[in-house]
Amino acid sequence: MTQALRERLDTLYAAFKRGQLDFVLNSFDDKAEFISHTPAHLFPFLGHRRGKLAIAEAFKEIHEELEFISYEPVSKVLEAEEAAVMLFIRVINRRTGRSVQLSLAHFLKFRDGKIVELREFMDSFSAAEQSLGRALDVGGDYHLV
């Protein structure tokens, strides 16, 4: 099962990068949840979506806003009904032309072969700075470690 899940995830991530959203959405349960922990005012197409139709709208908005240059799984931890995937992504914002590259963490839960939950975490501070094209003033000195 683990090898089959690994191959399935590789196929789904490649399809998402190419914009084959119907193929990707076919893997989601009708009542699935997509939860992206990001600043909603900067990334309004992310956030919390419940149900396949709402997820479809989010994915459509993501692809309208962003051109995917890279969307590559770099590591996976798999269990029978769960997966954790680290991704390296590079996108170009279609409106601003700004390039953003960062790592994402996806945590997926499956039931009866369908995705019932996808939680996404990103370095939203870095993503915000890259999206805005400037450093964010957080007061005082800070250094990323």
Helices and strands as residue ranges (DSSP letters): H 2-18, H 21-25, E 28-37, E 48-50, H 52-65, E 66-78, E 82-93, E 99-111, E 114-122, H 124-132
